[in-house]
Amino acid sequence: MTDESLSYEIYGLVGLIRINRPEKLGAFTLPMIDKWASALTTAKEDDAVRAVVLTGTGRGFCTGVDLDEIDAAGASPIAGKRLLTEHVEGLQPQRGRRKFFPVPAPAPEIAGRGVEASA
């Protein structure tokens, strides 16, 4: 799965989600939040993926949600928060055999359990 703003690729046992909006310091749009949730679901359902790394391009990793997009939707502050909450709920780990626990790690290290390096 890939587009201009967010991509998901698999490298061996590792799923890599990359935020690609350096001009906005990695600020998320609502469609990006949905794509992030989809990427996590894809990784969760793939038995070969043992870890997921979230990274970004440019000088900023992620400054949060692109508030200009919320404003452009014409939502009041309360409605904007509600809209954002609905999208973020898709990121919650689903119950099942595997759970994802975020572990911050500076690039290019890989955070995960059960990942072995091979020579």
Order of alpha helices (4+ residues) and beta strands (2+ residues): beta-beta-alpha-beta-alpha-alpha
